């Protein structure tokens, strides 16, 4: 297996640079050029704006070379694996790799309750109510963020801004205004702001749809406008992953494979984990490769662990069981593996194409 994620130059490492600047411990290397910038300028405000789905190749194909995001892009990072919001945003919010924090994908198997959980909603897979069983063991995953730790130490301050939950912002203009207001307050602080577009537009309409193009161009202009007002501030604009327009193949087209499974498939539609019934592993591997091998590379759990594709570090207690027996990865094709009655997005991510894993690191220095 060729591991393309650069775990010395990914979201986790940017988060570790932020941890270092706010005098927190960190478990992975930092980005030296980010450290040097923060040390030289010593900004009062550090702002990290994460635009879901806005991969580096996406902005190359949508924006012009003189547009704000392109002019201020200082480099290209890789996402963590898999390149999906659950894993990637947890890494930027904690400074840990997915094998450490345990938030592996949209639907993740949680062994202590023997359930697959849609992690962001706290619901059992395919259910619309919160799983109390999961809430009782959720602390086995890493839930404490950089902002939590900054505020616990009470020397600096931190805030997170989301378009959902308590005290949420309403629309992108409100997010920009909230960031500006926070930056005007006294004291050294960290502001993490997450927006769920253009990801939603890409899923629904396609990677290069009019809706996605409009959203990215709007954000390019709005962030430029915000930065024109800021002082004593370093702004990072990043993404959690990129996107690829996709096609679908269906697991239920091969009922013999479905019958070999001990539980439902999990993680994502382009990185899929399988738990196979005892004694059927070789049969499963053979049949899967015959039916889907031209779209997905199939790896055993041991191969996945040895590769460190989920990053290195002290493994979360739930990590190995969440992998199942096999993981299939979309490395060379744009296919998603689902059931025929599942939602079929026009664009997706969590596979291993460059369009999915390469993300921009945009840095705006407002300390001069």
Order of alpha helices (4+ residues) and beta strands (2+ residues): alpha-alpha-beta-alpha-alpha-beta-alpha-alpha-beta-beta-beta-alpha-alpha-beta-alpha-beta-alpha-alpha-beta-beta-beta-alpha-beta-beta-alpha-beta-alpha-alpha-beta-beta-beta-alpha-beta
